[in-house]
């Protein structure tokens, strides 16, 4: 059958493509705050040629479009994809049951509101995706779209990020924020992740997990000497095994999904974790002693697949960023308030004992472990040097969302 000829009122297909591409380029230019002159200069074309492209009046050249996309930091394919081809669903991860899951549901609601229903976050269970380090790889490969986790979990892609998983590295929240806003962090973590297909969305770093760092154990621990000979759970990519070996403990590499069962079965004696995880996971049913180490709560990174992110229009990207900012404050608030309620419940239900100890011996023990990691090459010296500079207030104050 011969296809019907196009209506005389319809523009030819080539003209439609030119018009749509022009609209996309103008939209991207304005979203980045660029003038026509600035973009034309960056792409090596005249301002009048750019004007013709944006208004759909120029014959399209792949070479010119490629230079424009390079200046706009978008793949060439973005200019030609249809509205139907743009993502509408982002797969994300449900964390441990309890307040964190509740907070992530609120994040999903906020994303839906801020994108006018355009984007839906679909929660996936951790058991579907394996350990956190594997989930980061899924994110890089595009099998997972959005992931919320502690910064050091991204160490496979950005090795210096391991620093953020070491207890007592940061002396205060101001010290940590100085580190996060430093040129070192932009270069060694943010840009390394971006080069590997992972973009961090929360430059204000207002997503915080838990109230403090604790040890959950089968017997009371008051000082580092008490862990000698005990089996301590560590994650595969944390690099913390040497820290515990320094104290005479036996590090046991174990996925997070197995920790409760391992405590129950006696395969581990000590679980370093966050106070907010205790009651929702029922950890104190098998390990009733909680040693409060007084370290800062962990800061979380909200990361997205760069390929999926670049397939979204600028206003949808902005909606997700705004949702991330709002949801971070709410996440921290929900987790902190839940733990205030959960501590007495944990004591009543599981007879948990919260031990307030002198943290100085613990700080000294971890500091010795850090020196051992540096000597062994498990921790890049430049990362530790950057932390020392940040402690002296030498932050560059560079934003991540430029």
Secondary structure, DSSP 8 states (H G I E B T S, - for coil): -------TTS--HHHHHHHHHHHHHHHHHHHTT--HHHHHHHHTS-HHHHHHHHTT-S---HHHHHHHHHHHT--GGGGT--GGGS--EEEEEE-STTHHHHHHHHHHHHHHHHTTTS-EEEEEEHHHH-SHHHHHHHHHHTSS-EEEEEGGGGTTTSGGGGGGGSTT--SSHHHHHHHHTSHHHIIIIIHHHHHTTEEE--TT---EESS-EEEEESS---SGGGGTT-EEEE-TTT-THHHHHHTT-EEEE--GGGHHHHHHHTS-SEEEEETTHHHHHTGGGT--EEEE-----EEEEEEEEHHHHHTS-HHHHHHHHHHHHHHHHHHHHHHHHHHHHHHHHHHHHH--EEEE---HHHHHHHHHHHHHHHHHTSS-HHHHHHHHHHHTT------S--
